[in-house]
């Protein structure tokens, strides 16, 4: 039997900031790992990119941008529709 066969079946968890970084329940622990863990990954990646390129402006985009941006030390702006704005600009350049 694989180790995962002995794990408890977990229900789907809404990705949102828990009350504390230290979860008091299974759901809060998963939420903490997902939100604070991902924010820390973003910060770590931005630190490494800044080491290579120098100071950078960090813009958060995408479906979870509103959840992760407030928890990150490095994200300066949130633009959830960045890709669509870019596609609109390309369209306007090609049709106008």
Phi and psi restraints in degrees (value plus and minus 20) as a CYANA .aco file:
   2 UNK   PHI     -94.3   -54.3
   2 UNK   PSI     137.9   177.9
   3 UNK   PHI     -81.5   -41.5
   3 UNK   PSI     -53.2   -13.2
   4 UNK   PHI     -88.7   -48.7
   4 UNK   PSI     -41.4    -1.4
   5 UNK   PHI     -86.9   -46.9
   5 UNK   PSI     -39.9     0.1
   6 UNK   PHI    -115.4   -75.4
   6 UNK   PSI     -26.8    13.2
   7 UNK   PHI     -96.8   -56.8
   7 UNK   PSI     129.2   169.2
   8 UNK   PHI     -89.2   -49.2
   8 UNK   PSI     125.2   165.2
   9 UNK   PHI     -94.2   -54.2
   9 UNK   PSI     104.2   144.2
  10 UNK   PHI    -121.8   -81.8
  10 UNK   PSI     120.0   160.0
  11 UNK   PHI     -97.1   -57.1
  11 UNK   PSI     137.4   177.4
  12 UNK   PHI     -79.2   -39.2
  12 UNK   PSI     122.7   162.7
  13 UNK   PHI    -141.3  -101.3
  13 UNK   PSI     113.6   153.6
  14 UNK   PHI     -88.2   -48.2
  14 UNK   PSI     110.5   150.5
  15 UNK   PHI    -101.9   -61.9
  15 UNK   PSI      87.2   127.2
  16 UNK   PHI    -176.9  -136.9
  16 UNK   PSI     143.0   183.0
  17 UNK   PHI     -89.6   -49.6
  17 UNK   PSI     106.4   146.4
  18 UNK   PHI     -97.7   -57.7
  18 UNK   PSI     154.7   194.7
  19 UNK   PHI     -81.4   -41.4
  19 UNK   PSI     -51.7   -11.7
  20 UNK   PHI    -167.6  -127.6
  20 UNK   PSI     136.0   176.0
  21 UNK   PHI     -85.4   -45.4
  21 UNK   PSI     -46.4    -6.4
  22 UNK   PHI    -113.8   -73.8
  22 UNK   PSI      82.4   122.4
  23 UNK   PHI     -87.0   -47.0
  23 UNK   PSI     120.0   160.0
  24 UNK   PHI    -118.2   -78.2
  24 UNK   PSI     -33.2     6.8
  25 UNK   PHI    -149.7  -109.7
  25 UNK   PSI     149.9   189.9
  26 UNK   PHI     -80.4   -40.4
  26 UNK   PSI     -64.4   -24.4
  27 UNK   PHI     -81.3   -41.3
  27 UNK   PSI     -67.2   -27.2
  28 UNK   PHI     -84.1   -44.1
  28 UNK   PSI     -55.3   -15.3
  29 UNK   PHI     -86.0   -46.0
  29 UNK   PSI     -61.1   -21.1
  30 UNK   PHI     -86.2   -46.2
  30 UNK   PSI     -63.0   -23.0
  31 UNK   PHI     -82.4   -42.4
  31 UNK   PSI     -61.1   -21.1
  32 UNK   PHI     -83.4   -43.4
  32 UNK   PSI     -66.5   -26.5
  33 UNK   PHI     -82.8   -42.8
  33 UNK   PSI     -60.4   -20.4
  34 UNK   PHI     -90.1   -50.1
  34 UNK   PSI     -64.8   -24.8
  35 UNK   PHI    -102.6   -62.6
  35 UNK   PSI     -76.6   -36.6
  36 UNK   PHI     -89.2   -49.2
  36 UNK   PSI     -54.5   -14.5
  37 UNK   PHI     -84.8   -44.8
  37 UNK   PSI     -63.8   -23.8
  38 UNK   PHI     -89.0   -49.0
  38 UNK   PSI     -59.2   -19.2
  39 UNK   PHI     -81.2   -41.2
  39 UNK   PSI     -59.7   -19.7
  40 UNK   PHI     -87.1   -47.1
  40 UNK   PSI     -55.9   -15.9
  41 UNK   PHI     -83.9   -43.9
  41 UNK   PSI     -63.7   -23.7
  42 UNK   PHI     -80.7   -40.7
  42 UNK   PSI     -66.9   -26.9
  43 UNK   PHI     -81.6   -41.6
  43 UNK   PSI     -62.8   -22.8
  44 UNK   PHI     -84.0   -44.0
  44 UNK   PSI     -62.2   -22.2
  45 UNK   PHI     -85.5   -45.5
  45 UNK   PSI     -61.9   -21.9
  46 UNK   PHI     -83.7   -43.7
  46 UNK   PSI     -59.1   -19.1
  47 UNK   PHI     -79.3   -39.3
  47 UNK   PSI     -64.2   -24.2
  48 UNK   PHI     -88.4   -48.4
  48 UNK   PSI     -59.6   -19.6
  49 UNK   PHI     -85.4   -45.4
  49 UNK   PSI     -61.2   -21.2
  50 UNK   PHI     -83.3   -43.3
  50 UNK   PSI     -56.6   -16.6
  51 UNK   PHI     -79.9   -39.9
  51 UNK   PSI     -54.6   -14.6
  52 UNK   PHI    -104.2   -64.2
  52 UNK   PSI     -62.3   -22.3
  53 UNK   PHI    -124.9   -84.9
  53 UNK   PSI     -36.0     4.0
  54 UNK   PHI      74.1   114.1
  54 UNK   PSI    -191.3  -151.3
  55 UNK   PHI     -76.3   -36.3
  55 UNK   PSI     115.6   155.6
  56 UNK   PHI    -153.3  -113.3
  56 UNK   PSI     131.7   171.7
  57 UNK   PHI    -111.2   -71.2
  57 UNK   PSI     109.2   149.2
  58 UNK   PHI    -127.2   -87.2
  58 UNK   PSI     101.7   141.7
  59 UNK   PHI    -137.5   -97.5
  59 UNK   PSI     107.9   147.9
  60 UNK   PHI    -114.0   -74.0
  60 UNK   PSI     115.6   155.6
  61 UNK   PHI    -162.5  -122.5
  61 UNK   PSI     140.0   180.0
  62 UNK   PHI      87.6   127.6
  62 UNK   PSI    -199.1  -159.1
  63 UNK   PHI     -82.7   -42.7
  63 UNK   PSI     -53.2   -13.2
  64 UNK   PHI    -123.0   -83.0
  64 UNK   PSI      -9.5    30.5
  65 UNK   PHI     -76.7   -36.7
  65 UNK   PSI     -63.1   -23.1
  66 UNK   PHI     -86.4   -46.4
  66 UNK   PSI     -44.9    -4.9
  67 UNK   PHI    -103.9   -63.9
  67 UNK   PSI     -57.2   -17.2
  68 UNK   PHI    -109.1   -69.1
  68 UNK   PSI     -56.6   -16.6
  69 UNK   PHI     -73.2   -33.2
  69 UNK   PSI     -65.5   -25.5
  70 UNK   PHI     -86.5   -46.5
  70 UNK   PSI     -38.3     1.7
  71 UNK   PHI    -114.3   -74.3
  71 UNK   PSI     -29.7    10.3
  72 UNK   PHI    -112.4   -72.4
  72 UNK   PSI     122.9   162.9
  73 UNK   PHI    -103.1   -63.1
  73 UNK   PSI     -40.3    -0.3
  74 UNK   PHI    -122.7   -82.7
  74 UNK   PSI     -44.9    -4.9
  75 UNK   PHI     -90.8   -50.8
  75 UNK   PSI     104.4   144.4
  76 UNK   PHI    -119.9   -79.9
  76 UNK   PSI     -51.7   -11.7
  77 UNK   PHI    -158.7  -118.7
  77 UNK   PSI     130.5   170.5
  78 UNK   PHI    -140.9  -100.9
  78 UNK   PSI     106.9   146.9
  79 UNK   PHI    -158.0  -118.0
  79 UNK   PSI      69.6   109.6
  80 UNK   PHI     -85.9   -45.9
  80 UNK   PSI     -38.3     1.7
  81 UNK   PHI    -129.2   -89.2
  81 UNK   PSI       4.3    44.3
  82 UNK   PHI     -76.2   -36.2
  82 UNK   PSI     -64.7   -24.7
  83 UNK   PHI     -83.1   -43.1
  83 UNK   PSI     -63.7   -23.7
  84 UNK   PHI     -86.3   -46.3
  84 UNK   PSI     -57.6   -17.6
  85 UNK   PHI     -81.8   -41.8
  85 UNK   PSI     -61.5   -21.5
  86 UNK   PHI     -84.1   -44.1
  86 UNK   PSI     -62.6   -22.6
  87 UNK   PHI     -84.1   -44.1
  87 UNK   PSI     -57.9   -17.9
  88 UNK   PHI     -82.2   -42.2
  88 UNK   PSI     -64.3   -24.3
  89 UNK   PHI     -82.3   -42.3
  89 UNK   PSI     -62.2   -22.2
  90 UNK   PHI     -83.0   -43.0
  90 UNK   PSI     -63.4   -23.4
  91 UNK   PHI     -79.9   -39.9
  91 UNK   PSI     -66.2   -26.2
  92 UNK   PHI     -83.2   -43.2
  92 UNK   PSI     -56.6   -16.6
  93 UNK   PHI     -86.7   -46.7
  93 UNK   PSI     -54.1   -14.1
  94 UNK   PHI    -108.0   -68.0
  94 UNK   PSI     -34.8     5.2
  95 UNK   PHI    -134.4   -94.4
  95 UNK   PSI     -32.3     7.7
